[in-house]
Amino acid sequence: MSRNFELLQNLGKEQVLLDVTAPAVTASAPKVAELPPAVEPQLKLEPTEQEQLTKLVQRVFLLPGTEASRVVVFMASESGNGSSWICARVAETLAAQVSGTVCLVDANFHNPGLHREFGVENREGFADAMLGPIPIHSFAQSLARPNLRLVSCGSAHETSLPVLGADRVRQKLQQLREEADYILIDAAAVNVSGDAAMLGAAADGVVVVLKANSSRRETARRTLEDLQESNVRILGAVLNQRTFPIPEFIYNRL
């Protein structure tokens, strides 16, 4: 199944961000939708999926100076938007471009999926670290790439889910900051749990994952507003599984 997606930026113009999902024109490979301060009217070249991932990595993690983020939460506005897949692929792309350690954390207690993305077991992990005194980095397992590691969701079931207190979350993430150069966290969808906002407040920011032809405008808008009210830094949004290009007249408006 194709996993085409595009990166949307500058959420201060959310009405434009949401409008770009609407047109239904001849199917084609996806394009990156940018909302820069300067106008770029020309139609962009068709990027490959890997180019999209690389752009997302560069814009979130590899900016110069203090603008770059080290701890980022990937969260979906609704279940089934593909947040786990995006988070996993971004981590692989980042690990291929840096020499430092990249650590994935599955914080989706309701529907953990990062372990499946890498074909490993969901053994003791984040939930267990939240429930006990053991440092969270002790639960990290090595993946195929030498500098890529995974803290799976863990063995706790929904009937005994840990409560994510702000102080506890910050403590555990600080432990990881001391061990890893970059941390990518996959959180439960907003319509399932409020954990994403809690995690986002303790991280450097969040990337919101929307699903083309599925995510409702009002739901996405409300998600962004709720995050802003919680003082969560929104780094960008990804429109996943897009099958239609953005026509030239929309590029001319950006």
HUTA-V18360 format. One record per run of one state. SS is the DSSP state (@ for helix, = for strand, . for the rest). FROM is the first residue (numbers start at 1). TO is the last residue. If there is no record, write none. Layout:
BEGIN
SS:FROM:TO
SS:FROM:TO
END
This chain:
BEGIN
.:1:4
=:5:8
.:9:10
@:11:19
.:20:26
=:27:27
.:28:48
@:49:60
.:61:64
@:65:67
.:68:70
=:71:76
.:77:82
@:83:97
.:98:101
=:102:107
.:108:113
@:114:117
.:118:125
@:126:131
.:132:135
@:136:139
.:140:140
=:141:142
.:143:147
=:148:151
.:152:157
@:158:160
.:161:165
@:166:177
.:178:181
=:182:187
.:188:194
@:195:202
.:203:204
=:205:211
.:212:216
@:217:229
.:230:233
=:234:240
.:241:243
=:244:244
.:245:247
@:248:251
.:252:254
END
